[in-house]
């Protein structure tokens, strides 16, 4: 089913099968900048357990995505 993205968002998706013998997919993260202009590089970070990692828990290994977008001007 298509997802409509009309404003800047980070989407996190996982696919599940109706067949219980099929495992769920990995989590996919994507950042979408909609009608945004910026003059410096922008870093987008999306992950699970990211706050725990940033608070200093070195035994946490978050799954996620880091994207860097270049200036539009």
SEFIZA-3560 file (N, C-alpha, C; in Angstrom, 3 decimals):
REM SEFIZA-3560
<numar><xx>0.845</xx><yy>-1.171</yy><zz>0.000</zz><atom>N</atom></numar>
<numar><xx>0.000</xx><yy>0.000</yy><zz>0.000</zz><atom>CA</atom></numar>
<numar><xx>0.897</xx><yy>1.242</yy><zz>0.000</zz><atom>C</atom></numar>
<numar><xx>0.710</xx><yy>2.156</yy><zz>-0.935</zz><atom>N</atom></numar>
<numar><xx>1.532</xx><yy>3.373</yy><zz>-1.002</zz><atom>CA</atom></numar>
<numar><xx>1.318</xx><yy>4.275</yy><zz>0.213</zz><atom>C</atom></numar>
<numar><xx>2.386</xx><yy>4.977</yy><zz>0.566</zz><atom>N</atom></numar>
<numar><xx>2.331</xx><yy>5.952</yy><zz>1.649</zz><atom>CA</atom></numar>
<numar><xx>2.562</xx><yy>7.324</yy><zz>1.033</zz><atom>C</atom></numar>
<numar><xx>1.713</xx><yy>8.261</yy><zz>1.348</zz><atom>N</atom></numar>
<numar><xx>1.851</xx><yy>9.623</yy><zz>0.839</zz><atom>CA</atom></numar>
<numar><xx>2.677</xx><yy>10.445</yy><zz>1.817</zz><atom>C</atom></numar>
<numar><xx>3.761</xx><yy>11.041</yy><zz>1.327</zz><atom>N</atom></numar>
<numar><xx>4.628</xx><yy>11.880</yy><zz>2.152</zz><atom>CA</atom></numar>
<numar><xx>4.514</xx><yy>13.308</yy><zz>1.620</zz><atom>C</atom></numar>
<numar><xx>3.827</xx><yy>14.168</yy><zz>2.362</zz><atom>N</atom></numar>
<numar><xx>3.574</xx><yy>15.533</yy><zz>1.913</zz><atom>CA</atom></numar>
<numar><xx>4.446</xx><yy>16.570</yy><zz>2.603</zz><atom>C</atom></numar>
<numar><xx>5.046</xx><yy>16.213</yy><zz>3.737</zz><atom>N</atom></numar>
<numar><xx>5.937</xx><yy>17.100</yy><zz>4.469</zz><atom>CA</atom></numar>
<numar><xx>7.184</xx><yy>16.312</yy><zz>4.852</zz><atom>C</atom></numar>
<numar><xx>8.236</xx><yy>17.019</yy><zz>5.245</zz><atom>N</atom></numar>
<numar><xx>9.487</xx><yy>16.371</yy><zz>5.624</zz><atom>CA</atom></numar>
<numar><xx>9.239</xx><yy>15.365</yy><zz>6.748</zz><atom>C</atom></numar>
<numar><xx>9.735</xx><yy>14.144</yy><zz>6.532</zz><atom>N</atom></numar>
<numar><xx>9.521</xx><yy>13.071</yy><zz>7.509</zz><atom>CA</atom></numar>
<numar><xx>10.645</xx><yy>12.054</yy><zz>7.468</zz><atom>C</atom></numar>
<numar><xx>10.782</xx><yy>11.340</yy><zz>8.573</zz><atom>N</atom></numar>
<numar><xx>11.583</xx><yy>10.124</yy><zz>8.605</zz><atom>CA</atom></numar>
<numar><xx>10.589</xx><yy>8.980</yy><zz>8.708</zz><atom>C</atom></numar>
<numar><xx>10.665</xx><yy>8.049</yy><zz>7.760</zz><atom>N</atom></numar>
<numar><xx>9.776</xx><yy>6.890</yy><zz>7.793</zz><atom>CA</atom></numar>
<numar><xx>10.553</xx><yy>5.660</yy><zz>8.215</zz><atom>C</atom></numar>
<numar><xx>9.922</xx><yy>4.854</yy><zz>9.033</zz><atom>N</atom></numar>
<numar><xx>10.487</xx><yy>3.605</yy><zz>9.522</zz><atom>CA</atom></numar>
<numar><xx>9.488</xx><yy>2.520</yy><zz>9.145</zz><atom>C</atom></numar>
<numar><xx>9.938</xx><yy>1.483</yy><zz>8.430</zz><atom>N</atom></numar>
<numar><xx>9.001</xx><yy>0.462</yy><zz>7.955</zz><atom>CA</atom></numar>
<numar><xx>9.547</xx><yy>-0.936</yy><zz>8.179</zz><atom>C</atom></numar>
<numar><xx>8.627</xx><yy>-1.857</yy><zz>8.385</zz><atom>N</atom></numar>
<numar><xx>8.950</xx><yy>-3.270</yy><zz>8.548</zz><atom>CA</atom></numar>
<numar><xx>7.812</xx><yy>-4.055</yy><zz>7.914</zz><atom>C</atom></numar>
<numar><xx>8.129</xx><yy>-5.117</yy><zz>7.210</zz><atom>N</atom></numar>
<numar><xx>7.118</xx><yy>-5.898</yy><zz>6.508</zz><atom>CA</atom></numar>
<numar><xx>6.877</xx><yy>-7.203</yy><zz>7.259</zz><atom>C</atom></numar>
<numar><xx>5.596</xx><yy>-7.546</yy><zz>7.394</zz><atom>N</atom></numar>
<numar><xx>5.188</xx><yy>-8.788</yy><zz>8.037</zz><atom>CA</atom></numar>
<numar><xx>4.379</xx><yy>-9.622</yy><zz>7.055</zz><atom>C</atom></numar>
<numar><xx>4.566</xx><yy>-10.911</yy><zz>7.086</zz><atom>N</atom></numar>
<numar><xx>3.828</xx><yy>-11.819</yy><zz>6.206</zz><atom>CA</atom></numar>
<numar><xx>2.645</xx><yy>-12.422</yy><zz>6.949</zz><atom>C</atom></numar>
<numar><xx>1.606</xx><yy>-12.754</yy><zz>6.220</zz><atom>N</atom></numar>
<numar><xx>0.491</xx><yy>-13.502</yy><zz>6.804</zz><atom>CA</atom></numar>
<numar><xx>0.888</xx><yy>-14.952</yy><zz>7.066</zz><atom>C</atom></numar>
<numar><xx>1.952</xx><yy>-15.395</yy><zz>6.415</zz><atom>N</atom></numar>
<numar><xx>2.475</xx><yy>-16.751</yy><zz>6.610</zz><atom>CA</atom></numar>
<numar><xx>3.408</xx><yy>-16.733</yy><zz>7.819</zz><atom>C</atom></numar>
<numar><xx>3.008</xx><yy>-17.368</yy><zz>8.909</zz><atom>N</atom></numar>
<numar><xx>3.806</xx><yy>-17.303</yy><zz>10.148</zz><atom>CA</atom></numar>
<numar><xx>5.142</xx><yy>-18.019</yy><zz>10.052</zz><atom>C</atom></numar>
<numar><xx>5.388</xx><yy>-18.757</yy><zz>8.974</zz><atom>N</atom></numar>
<numar><xx>6.696</xx><yy>-19.398</yy><zz>8.809</zz><atom>CA</atom></numar>
<numar><xx>7.720</xx><yy>-18.441</yy><zz>8.192</zz><atom>C</atom></numar>
<numar><xx>7.265</xx><yy>-17.283</yy><zz>7.746</zz><atom>N</atom></numar>
<numar><xx>8.157</xx><yy>-16.283</yy><zz>7.151</zz><atom>CA</atom></numar>
<numar><xx>8.453</xx><yy>-15.207</yy><zz>8.186</zz><atom>C</atom></numar>
<numar><xx>9.723</xx><yy>-14.997</yy><zz>8.442</zz><atom>N</atom></numar>
<numar><xx>10.138</xx><yy>-13.996</yy><zz>9.421</zz><atom>CA</atom></numar>
<numar><xx>9.876</xx><yy>-12.590</yy><zz>8.910</zz><atom>C</atom></numar>
<numar><xx>9.686</xx><yy>-11.626</yy><zz>9.819</zz><atom>N</atom></numar>
<numar><xx>9.515</xx><yy>-10.230</yy><zz>9.394</zz><atom>CA</atom></numar>
<numar><xx>10.800</xx><yy>-9.707</yy><zz>8.752</zz><atom>C</atom></numar>
<numar><xx>10.654</xx><yy>-8.665</yy><zz>7.960</zz><atom>N</atom></numar>
<numar><xx>11.821</xx><yy>-8.056</yy><zz>7.316</zz><atom>CA</atom></numar>
<numar><xx>12.647</xx><yy>-7.274</yy><zz>8.331</zz><atom>C</atom></numar>
<numar><xx>13.800</xx><yy>-6.827</yy><zz>7.887</zz><atom>N</atom></numar>
<numar><xx>14.579</xx><yy>-5.883</yy><zz>8.683</zz><atom>CA</atom></numar>
<numar><xx>13.851</xx><yy>-4.542</yy><zz>8.660</zz><atom>C</atom></numar>
<numar><xx>14.192</xx><yy>-3.659</yy><zz>9.582</zz><atom>N</atom></numar>
<numar><xx>13.580</xx><yy>-2.334</yy><zz>9.614</zz><atom>CA</atom></numar>
<numar><xx>14.302</xx><yy>-1.446</yy><zz>8.605</zz><atom>C</atom></numar>
<numar><xx>13.545</xx><yy>-0.736</yy><zz>7.812</zz><atom>N</atom></numar>
<numar><xx>14.091</xx><yy>0.193</yy><zz>6.819</zz><atom>CA</atom></numar>
<numar><xx>13.777</xx><yy>1.624</yy><zz>7.254</zz><atom>C</atom></numar>
<numar><xx>14.781</xx><yy>2.481</yy><zz>7.243</zz><atom>N</atom></numar>
<numar><xx>14.633</xx><yy>3.888</yy><zz>7.608</zz><atom>CA</atom></numar>
<numar><xx>14.934</xx><yy>4.740</yy><zz>6.381</zz><atom>C</atom></numar>
<numar><xx>14.155</xx><yy>5.770</yy><zz>6.145</zz><atom>N</atom></numar>
<numar><xx>14.427</xx><yy>6.714</yy><zz>5.061</zz><atom>CA</atom></numar>
<numar><xx>14.000</xx><yy>8.110</yy><zz>5.484</zz><atom>C</atom></numar>
<numar><xx>14.790</xx><yy>9.098</yy><zz>5.076</zz><atom>N</atom></numar>
<numar><xx>14.473</xx><yy>10.499</yy><zz>5.343</zz><atom>CA</atom></numar>
<numar><xx>14.032</xx><yy>11.154</yy><zz>4.046</zz><atom>C</atom></numar>
<numar><xx>12.923</xx><yy>11.874</yy><zz>4.114</zz><atom>N</atom></numar>
<numar><xx>12.394</xx><yy>12.569</yy><zz>2.941</zz><atom>CA</atom></numar>
<numar><xx>12.292</xx><yy>14.053</yy><zz>3.263</zz><atom>C</atom></numar>
<numar><xx>13.052</xx><yy>14.874</yy><zz>2.523</zz><atom>N</atom></numar>
<numar><xx>12.986</xx><yy>16.323</yy><zz>2.666</zz><atom>CA</atom></numar>
<numar><xx>12.044</xx><yy>16.846</yy><zz>1.592</zz><atom>C</atom></numar>
<numar><xx>10.932</xx><yy>17.414</yy><zz>2.003</zz><atom>N</atom></numar>
<numar><xx>9.917</xx><yy>17.910</yy><zz>1.074</zz><atom>CA</atom></numar>
<numar><xx>9.896</xx><yy>19.437</yy><zz>1.149</zz><atom>C</atom></numar>
<numar><xx>10.139</xx><yy>20.074</yy><zz>0.014</zz><atom>N</atom></numar>
<numar><xx>10.126</xx><yy>21.544</yy><zz>-0.093</zz><atom>CA</atom></numar>
<numar><xx>11.005</xx><yy>22.220</yy><zz>0.962</zz><atom>C</atom></numar>
<numar><xx>12.182</xx><yy>21.673</yy><zz>1.178</zz><atom>N</atom></numar>
<numar><xx>13.131</xx><yy>22.232</yy><zz>2.144</zz><atom>CA</atom></numar>
<numar><xx>14.341</xx><yy>22.784</yy><zz>1.396</zz><atom>C</atom></numar>
<numar><xx>14.751</xx><yy>23.989</yy><zz>1.720</zz><atom>N</atom></numar>
<numar><xx>15.982</xx><yy>24.579</yy><zz>1.203</zz><atom>CA</atom></numar>
<numar><xx>16.929</xx><yy>24.758</yy><zz>2.375</zz><atom>C</atom></numar>
<numar><xx>18.183</xx><yy>24.345</yy><zz>2.196</zz><atom>N</atom></numar>
<numar><xx>19.161</xx><yy>24.544</yy><zz>3.258</zz><atom>CA</atom></numar>
<numar><xx>20.501</xx><yy>24.869</yy><zz>2.633</zz><atom>C</atom></numar>
<numar><xx>21.310</xx><yy>25.645</yy><zz>3.376</zz><atom>N</atom></numar>
<numar><xx>22.585</xx><yy>26.133</yy><zz>2.856</zz><atom>CA</atom></numar>
<numar><xx>23.786</xx><yy>25.418</yy><zz>3.469</zz><atom>C</atom></numar>
<numar><xx>23.554</xx><yy>24.561</yy><zz>4.434</zz><atom>N</atom></numar>
<numar><xx>24.618</xx><yy>23.752</yy><zz>5.034</zz><atom>CA</atom></numar>
<numar><xx>24.193</xx><yy>22.288</yy><zz>4.951</zz><atom>C</atom></numar>
<numar><xx>25.137</xx><yy>21.358</yy><zz>5.003</zz><atom>N</atom></numar>
<numar><xx>24.752</xx><yy>19.945</yy><zz>4.985</zz><atom>CA</atom></numar>
<numar><xx>23.837</xx><yy>19.613</yy><zz>6.164</zz><atom>C</atom></numar>
<numar><xx>22.887</xx><yy>18.748</yy><zz>5.934</zz><atom>N</atom></numar>
<numar><xx>21.930</xx><yy>18.337</yy><zz>6.959</zz><atom>CA</atom></numar>
<numar><xx>22.152</xx><yy>16.858</yy><zz>7.252</zz><atom>C</atom></numar>
<numar><xx>22.220</xx><yy>16.525</yy><zz>8.535</zz><atom>N</atom></numar>
<numar><xx>22.390</xx><yy>15.141</yy><zz>8.960</zz><atom>CA</atom></numar>
<numar><xx>21.078</xx><yy>14.667</yy><zz>9.562</zz><atom>C</atom></numar>
<numar><xx>20.598</xx><yy>13.536</yy><zz>9.093</zz><atom>N</atom></numar>
<numar><xx>19.383</xx><yy>12.935</yy><zz>9.627</zz><atom>CA</atom></numar>
<numar><xx>19.754</xx><yy>11.589</yy><zz>10.223</zz><atom>C</atom></numar>
<numar><xx>19.413</xx><yy>11.388</yy><zz>11.500</zz><atom>N</atom></numar>
<numar><xx>19.711</xx><yy>10.131</yy><zz>12.187</zz><atom>CA</atom></numar>
<numar><xx>18.401</xx><yy>9.547</yy><zz>12.684</zz><atom>C</atom></numar>
<numar><xx>18.147</xx><yy>8.299</yy><zz>12.348</zz><atom>N</atom></numar>
<numar><xx>16.947</xx><yy>7.606</yy><zz>12.816</zz><atom>CA</atom></numar>
<numar><xx>17.362</xx><yy>6.208</yy><zz>13.248</zz><atom>C</atom></numar>
<numar><xx>16.969</xx><yy>5.805</yy><zz>14.445</zz><atom>N</atom></numar>
<numar><xx>17.350</xx><yy>4.481</yy><zz>14.940</zz><atom>CA</atom></numar>
<numar><xx>16.505</xx><yy>4.103</yy><zz>16.135</zz><atom>C</atom></numar>
<numar><xx>16.511</xx><yy>2.825</yy><zz>16.436</zz><atom>N</atom></numar>
<numar><xx>15.912</xx><yy>2.386</yy><zz>17.682</zz><atom>CA</atom></numar>
<numar><xx>17.000</xx><yy>2.426</yy><zz>18.761</zz><atom>C</atom></numar>
<numar><xx>16.656</xx><yy>2.709</yy><zz>19.974</zz><atom>N</atom></numar>
<numar><xx>17.586</xx><yy>2.786</yy><zz>21.110</zz><atom>CA</atom></numar>
<numar><xx>18.652</xx><yy>3.866</yy><zz>20.945</zz><atom>C</atom></numar>
<numar><xx>18.418</xx><yy>4.849</yy><zz>20.083</zz><atom>N</atom></numar>
<numar><xx>19.401</xx><yy>5.899</yy><zz>19.846</zz><atom>CA</atom></numar>
<numar><xx>19.618</xx><yy>6.755</yy><zz>21.089</zz><atom>C</atom></numar>
<numar><xx>18.556</xx><yy>7.116</yy><zz>21.785</zz><atom>N</atom></numar>
<numar><xx>18.683</xx><yy>7.940</yy><zz>22.990</zz><atom>CA</atom></numar>
<numar><xx>19.508</xx><yy>7.197</yy><zz>24.045</zz><atom>C</atom></numar>
<numar><xx>19.280</xx><yy>5.907</yy><zz>24.197</zz><atom>N</atom></numar>
<numar><xx>20.061</xx><yy>5.114</yy><zz>25.152</zz><atom>CA</atom></numar>
<numar><xx>21.540</xx><yy>5.157</yy><zz>24.790</zz><atom>C</atom></numar>
<numar><xx>21.847</xx><yy>5.002</yy><zz>23.510</zz><atom>N</atom></numar>
<numar><xx>23.243</xx><yy>5.061</yy><zz>23.068</zz><atom>CA</atom></numar>
<numar><xx>23.834</xx><yy>6.443</yy><zz>23.321</zz><atom>C</atom></numar>
<numar><xx>23.087</xx><yy>7.499</yy><zz>22.992</zz><atom>N</atom></numar>
<numar><xx>23.591</xx><yy>8.858</yy><zz>23.191</zz><atom>CA</atom></numar>
<numar><xx>23.772</xx><yy>9.210</yy><zz>24.663</zz><atom>C</atom></numar>
<numar><xx>23.017</xx><yy>8.541</yy><zz>25.524</zz><atom>N</atom></numar>
<numar><xx>23.155</xx><yy>8.777</yy><zz>26.963</zz><atom>CA</atom></numar>
<numar><xx>24.323</xx><yy>8.012</yy><zz>27.568</zz><atom>C</atom></numar>
<numar><xx>25.080</xx><yy>7.281</yy><zz>26.748</zz><atom>N</atom></numar>
<numar><xx>26.301</xx><yy>6.659</yy><zz>27.232</zz><atom>CA</atom></numar>
<numar><xx>26.241</xx><yy>5.163</yy><zz>27.461</zz><atom>C</atom></numar>
<numar><xx>25.218</xx><yy>4.488</yy><zz>26.991</zz><atom>N</atom></numar>
<numar><xx>25.158</xx><yy>3.040</yy><zz>27.151</zz><atom>CA</atom></numar>
<numar><xx>25.950</xx><yy>2.389</yy><zz>26.018</zz><atom>C</atom></numar>
<numar><xx>27.155</xx><yy>1.950</yy><zz>26.325</zz><atom>N</atom></numar>
<numar><xx>28.027</xx><yy>1.400</yy><zz>25.287</zz><atom>CA</atom></numar>
<numar><xx>27.692</xx><yy>-0.043</yy><zz>24.941</zz><atom>C</atom></numar>
<numar><xx>26.786</xx><yy>-0.662</yy><zz>25.669</zz><atom>N</atom></numar>
<numar><xx>26.404</xx><yy>-2.038</yy><zz>25.342</zz><atom>CA</atom></numar>
<numar><xx>25.169</xx><yy>-2.078</yy><zz>24.446</zz><atom>C</atom></numar>
<numar><xx>24.719</xx><yy>-0.914</yy><zz>23.976</zz><atom>N</atom></numar>
<numar><xx>23.569</xx><yy>-0.829</yy><zz>23.082</zz><atom>CA</atom></numar>
<numar><xx>24.063</xx><yy>-0.631</yy><zz>21.655</zz><atom>C</atom></numar>
<numar><xx>23.539</xx><yy>-1.411</yy><zz>20.738</zz><atom>N</atom></numar>
<numar><xx>23.904</xx><yy>-1.313</yy><zz>19.333</zz><atom>CA</atom></numar>
<numar><xx>22.635</xx><yy>-1.047</yy><zz>18.530</zz><atom>C</atom></numar>
<numar><xx>22.293</xx><yy>0.232</yy><zz>18.322</zz><atom>N</atom></numar>
<numar><xx>21.038</xx><yy>0.534</yy><zz>17.630</zz><atom>CA</atom></numar>
<numar><xx>21.115</xx><yy>0.190</yy><zz>16.144</zz><atom>C</atom></numar>
<numar><xx>19.975</xx><yy>-0.185</yy><zz>15.606</zz><atom>N</atom></numar>
<numar><xx>19.826</xx><yy>-0.370</yy><zz>14.168</zz><atom>CA</atom></numar>
<numar><xx>19.218</xx><yy>0.917</yy><zz>13.644</zz><atom>C</atom></numar>
<numar><xx>19.763</xx><yy>1.434</yy><zz>12.579</zz><atom>N</atom></numar>
<numar><xx>19.193</xx><yy>2.659</yy><zz>12.075</zz><atom>CA</atom></numar>
<numar><xx>19.826</xx><yy>3.126</yy><zz>10.789</zz><atom>C</atom></numar>
<numar><xx>19.674</xx><yy>4.417</yy><zz>10.549</zz><atom>N</atom></numar>
<numar><xx>20.117</xx><yy>5.006</yy><zz>9.300</zz><atom>CA</atom></numar>
<numar><xx>20.676</xx><yy>6.387</yy><zz>9.570</zz><atom>C</atom></numar>
<numar><xx>21.754</xx><yy>6.703</yy><zz>8.889</zz><atom>N</atom></numar>
<numar><xx>22.350</xx><yy>8.029</yy><zz>8.938</zz><atom>CA</atom></numar>
<numar><xx>22.406</xx><yy>8.524</yy><zz>7.500</zz><atom>C</atom></numar>
<numar><xx>21.849</xx><yy>9.684</yy><zz>7.239</zz><atom>N</atom></numar>
<numar><xx>21.936</xx><yy>10.237</yy><zz>5.890</zz><atom>CA</atom></numar>
<numar><xx>22.405</xx><yy>11.674</yy><zz>5.971</zz><atom>C</atom></numar>
<numar><xx>23.217</xx><yy>12.046</yy><zz>4.999</zz><atom>N</atom></numar>
<numar><xx>23.738</xx><yy>13.404</yy><zz>4.910</zz><atom>CA</atom></numar>
<numar><xx>23.273</xx><yy>13.980</yy><zz>3.582</zz><atom>C</atom></numar>
<numar><xx>22.608</xx><yy>15.115</yy><zz>3.651</zz><atom>N</atom></numar>
<numar><xx>22.116</xx><yy>15.780</yy><zz>2.437</zz><atom>CA</atom></numar>
<numar><xx>22.933</xx><yy>17.042</yy><zz>2.199</zz><atom>C</atom></numar>
<numar><xx>23.296</xx><yy>17.262</yy><zz>0.972</zz><atom>N</atom></numar>
<numar><xx>24.098</xx><yy>18.431</yy><zz>0.624</zz><atom>CA</atom></numar>
<numar><xx>23.214</xx><yy>19.660</yy><zz>0.454</zz><atom>C</atom></numar>
<numar><xx>23.796</xx><yy>20.839</yy><zz>0.622</zz><atom>N</atom></numar>
<numar><xx>22.998</xx><yy>22.070</yy><zz>0.483</zz><atom>CA</atom></numar>
<numar><xx>22.316</xx><yy>22.157</yy><zz>-0.885</zz><atom>C</atom></numar>
<numar><xx>21.157</xx><yy>22.772</yy><zz>-0.887</zz><atom>N</atom></numar>
<numar><xx>20.412</xx><yy>22.935</yy><zz>-2.137</zz><atom>CA</atom></numar>
<numar><xx>20.830</xx><yy>24.206</yy><zz>-2.863</zz><atom>C</atom></numar>
<numar><xx>21.600</xx><yy>25.055</yy><zz>-2.211</zz><atom>N</atom></numar>
<numar><xx>22.082</xx><yy>26.291</yy><zz>-2.848</zz><atom>CA</atom></numar>
<numar><xx>23.583</xx><yy>26.340</yy><zz>-2.801</zz><atom>C</atom></numar>
//
